[in-house]
Amino acid sequence: MTRTPSSGDSGSSSDKKEENASSRQGVTLRRPRFRQWRGLLGTVAAVGLVGVTGASLLVWHQYEGIVADLPTVEGLRTYQPPVMSRLYASDDKVIAELADERRVFVPYSAIPDRVKNAFIAAEDQKFWTHKGVDPVAIIRAGLTDLTRGKGRRPIGASTITQQVARVMLLGSNAVSMKRKAKEAFLAMRIEQVLPKEKILEIYLNEIYMGSGAYGIAAAAQTYFNKPLDQLDDAEAAFLGALPKSPTNYNPIRFPDAARGRRNWVLERMAETGAITHEAARSAEAEPLIPHAFVRPGPAPGSEWFAEEVRRELLERYGQDTTLQGGLEVHTSLDPALQLTAQTTLRQGLMAYDRAHGGWRGPIKHLAEVTSSSSQEDWVAALQAVPVPLGMLDQWRLAVVLDPSRGRVGWLEGGIMRRGAATQGGTPQTAQVLERDLAWTRRFRLLRAGDVVMIEPQAQGERVALMQVPHVEGAVVTLNVHTGRVMALVGGWSFQTSQFDRATQALRQPGSSFKPFVYLQAMEQGISPSQAFDDSPVSYGAWHPNNYEKDFWGPTSLHDALRESRNLVTIRLAAHIGIKNVADLATRIGLVDSMPHVLPAALGAVETTVLKEAGAYATLAAGGRKVTPTLIDDVQDRQGKVIWRPEGLSLVSVAAQTAAEQQAAGHENEPDAIFPDGKPDAAQPQPPAPAPVTTPAPSASVQNSADLPGVDDQPAVKDDRPRVASEQSTFQITTMLQDVIRRGTGVQAGKGIDRPVAGKTGTSQNFNDAWFAGYSPDLVTVVWIGFDSPQSLGKNETGGAIAGPIWNKIMKTAFEGYPKLDFPVPEGVTLVRYDTGRGVAIDAFKPDQIPGVSVSLADNGASQELTAADTGAENMPDSESDMAAGGGQPGAGGTAAGNSATPAPGTPRPAQEPSGGDIGMGGLY
């Protein structure tokens, strides 16, 4: 039996030591492995922690950098897209659009559901559920991009909200991770700020749809010429297909790709439940036939008018507001009258050009076309000829096939596109009119292969030979009462030259300036029957003369104005003071400034057609200054009127009467009506009217009658300044009626059976031909001349050239207007009397004796012309110096008033011709 040693045994002690040593040795062998693993794991954990921390810091740094550069999204709350401005004619039809980006804003509530569903199905099916980004779509797109290989554009996974962020806030389409990150962060912010409906509204109005269209409304017009609410499923799906690539899915250039993309969108719409599968298949079977949209404006013939309105808007509001502010501009343009004015002016210019310019030859010669060329050959050659500028739409390019018979060929039925490489159409042949062949023979014979401009005639296989005239012209027609410009033509062709000769060309008005010299005389109390001497006169080296080179002796102002006698006008201007004439011409708006020299009285000043129209309208309006206006009002995108012309306004008859009474001293009368029906408590009230016993009205009638101003009538309040009296302007109107009746303006009045007044104007050397005339309602001014001033030809006066054009325009303009007489103001008497050169009717003021010419010396007027009242100190030494305004004092004048007349029986000394021209001034 073995005994266990006690603790005190030596054997026991050694055994324990040995056992303990063995134990220590065993532990020593196991602990290094455990510590090695623990150290390795600790190192890995430490490295991982450092890596995660570093990566987190890097990501945080990148996030901070990206977020710091993000734009604010608060501006999207008050989103107002750049919207084009529109110009409307007086009939509320669009005549032009002004835009940097062609966009028509449509609010969310007005967007059809099928259009919304098409875009959501194509671009973002989870739009209504995600928070700005779609993680599943991002992962799917990433995996697809990894398998597609390098060199191909990555597949996008942007939501509609991300696209709004990119378009509205980032403005960049660069492919980079940083841009995509910014886009995602912005999208999430946008979702926190805006409702889904607002986001979709911004997207559908901002997205570019190709062909110059921005937003869905403009795209519907551009591709289908329809408003949004008339689109069917197939058309809505096509619009939804465009945002991916408007260029690659252009229906004109790539119809198959466009159709395929549209059908794909229809399938997606069916998958989302927006339409049924049957409806999708039916829509897929529809052909994709886009209708060519012609962008409105300018409307035919309105280019000059629309361009002048555009310039005025740019000057008033700047480029951004004009082209992106969505302005609604209502103009005074009468489209029918505008077309008439343009057509009539062109006819007049062509008639003058044919009579004076002659045939200038073909525009091009095609050597490959001969008399024996086949139809295929001359058609191919003619198709390559570009359309020249200035060629009218009703004209055609033709090639001469048989010059002896005048046979030509052209293409009919194709759309004429200026600048296009080729022209289309069906081949046609005809013969040139005999009169046109004779016209060409006088100047240059036709040859086979000549390319000419022709106009097919209605009477059969005949064409007229045409050419673009070199002479230019301008027309303005406006309303007498308001100054609203109804028609404005600035030249032959807006495509040839956009220089507006109605508003920008400064030309000498010639004798059409004279009525304002006579108006100043009427203002000074001089009678229309007052006689001035029509005899030779000289001022230094200036020797003015009459157009006819004859002299009438004592001549009444009526006869002098009717027959445009220069010498009487000069003496009249000298008597009343050329400074007074200049002041009146400036106040009336005819000129901006005027030199104080006598030639100015004959029209040696510069003005525009539009200014002269306003000045003549002032005569017709009884002396109230008429400022021509092309714009009736301007509205902002909310429909608020932000501008309208000053001078005329609508008030109530009661307010107008009260204002007149108050001006007369009735201080207690009200001077306005109150829109809310409640007068200001501080406003003095009129005394209560005496009670009148009447039957009690019904309740509804009583309620409406209790509202102040309900039964009041509107009245026009005229705040325009008065530049001349009604009596004086009516005297001029009466005299100018005789100008058309039997004076220099007879041709302008042919066939017009209503009261009209007007004046011819011809400047020095026949450089400018004018006719300015008016009725009680309308004013029209016509100008003809060359851009670089040169003579129109001997005896080519305003009455001969401009008068017939004025006549045709006014006959058309009178349609729809009643036949009215010029209103006779109080204080004048119409008298028929003999002027010595026929019976005339004139208006006389109370202190004037009809038919009598008094001695002007009796009223204190000086008989001798001095430098103070003639401007002689500014007279040039020669006619060539007049344009520069230089000069030295001229010789003394002659009697200005009623010159001493020889006693009866006393022979009158012979009058020698002045030997000079009229200088810088009017002729006839």
Disulfide bonds with the S-S distance in Angstrom:
none
